[in-house]
Amino acid sequence: MITKAQFVKYEQVRQSGVTNMFDVRMVEALSGLDHATIMEIMKSYGELSEKYPSVRNSQERGAEKIRERKNRAEQAYNQALFGR
């Protein structure tokens, strides 16, 4: 059973727009959710959206944090790879 907190984490990544949601490894890295949980959310997304309607409408702040986290990771990667 998917909790509201798990759905919030998934939705923050989705709304951030930083990755294709079918790239489950990246969704795992950004959300902290495990593979099985992500797949269950994807399978029952419509039901979860109905069960937790406020989640889809209130995650922009969390989505911004996800975008910032991805940007920091990319900067660290580029620094390590290219020294810039």
GITAUR-V175596 format. One record per residue. N is the residue number from 1. RES is the residue in three letters. PSI is psi in radians with two decimals (* if undefined). NEAR is the number of other C-alpha atoms within 10 Angstrom. D_FIRST is the distance of its C-alpha to the first C-alpha in Angstrom with 2 decimals. Layout:
n = (N	N)
res = (RES	RES)
psi = (PSI	PSI)
near = (NEAR	NEAR)
d_first = (D_FIRST	D_FIRST)
//
This chain:
n = (1	2	3	4	5	6	7	8	9	10	11	12	13	14	15	16	17	18	19	20	21	22	23	24	25	26	27	28	29	30	31	32	33	34	35	36	37	38	39	40	41	42	43	44	45	46	47	48	49	50	51	52	53	54	55	56	57	58	59	60	61	62	63	64	65	66	67	68	69	70	71	72	73	74	75	76	77	78	79	80	81	82	83	84)
res = (MET	ILE	THR	LYS	ALA	GLN	PHE	VAL	LYS	TYR	GLU	GLN	VAL	ARG	GLN	SER	GLY	VAL	THR	ASN	MET	PHE	ASP	VAL	ARG	MET	VAL	GLU	ALA	LEU	SER	GLY	LEU	ASP	HIS	ALA	THR	ILE	MET	GLU	ILE	MET	LYS	SER	TYR	GLY	GLU	LEU	SER	GLU	LYS	TYR	PRO	SER	VAL	ARG	ASN	SER	GLN	GLU	ARG	GLY	ALA	GLU	LYS	ILE	ARG	GLU	ARG	LYS	ASN	ARG	ALA	GLU	GLN	ALA	TYR	ASN	GLN	ALA	LEU	PHE	GLY	ARG)
psi = (2.27	2.28	2.87	-0.71	-0.70	-0.73	-0.65	-0.83	-0.77	-0.81	-0.58	-0.74	-0.79	-0.82	-0.37	-0.51	0.22	-0.22	2.76	2.23	-0.24	-0.14	1.37	-0.61	-0.73	-0.69	-0.70	-0.86	-0.69	-0.56	-0.44	0.06	2.66	2.91	-0.83	-0.69	-0.76	-0.78	-0.67	-0.71	-0.77	-0.71	-0.63	0.52	-0.78	-0.78	-0.73	-0.65	-0.65	-0.67	-0.65	1.17	-0.51	-0.42	-0.81	-0.44	-0.05	0.38	0.21	-0.69	-0.76	-0.64	-0.67	-0.68	-0.67	-0.77	-0.73	-0.74	-0.75	-0.73	-0.74	-0.70	-0.73	-0.70	-0.76	-0.72	-0.85	-0.67	-0.80	-0.65	-0.78	-0.11	0.50	*)
near = (7	12	11	13	10	17	22	20	22	24	23	24	26	19	20	19	13	18	16	11	16	11	9	17	14	16	22	19	11	20	20	13	17	14	13	11	17	25	13	12	21	15	11	12	15	11	11	18	16	11	11	15	11	11	19	17	11	14	19	16	11	17	22	17	15	22	19	14	13	18	13	12	12	12	13	14	13	12	11	10	9	8	8	9)
d_first = (0.00	3.78	6.42	9.78	11.52	9.86	10.63	14.00	14.83	14.28	16.26	18.96	19.66	19.73	22.07	24.20	25.36	26.26	24.71	23.80	20.02	20.57	22.04	18.83	20.89	22.16	18.82	17.72	21.01	20.88	17.35	16.84	13.48	13.50	14.15	11.12	8.85	11.66	11.97	8.49	9.36	12.77	11.96	10.22	12.33	14.29	11.71	10.26	13.98	14.72	12.08	13.28	16.84	18.40	16.54	18.37	21.60	21.65	20.90	24.43	25.29	22.37	23.28	26.82	25.80	24.14	27.43	29.45	27.53	28.12	31.75	32.33	30.95	33.22	36.16	35.71	35.50	38.63	40.42	39.78	40.70	43.55	44.59	44.19)
//
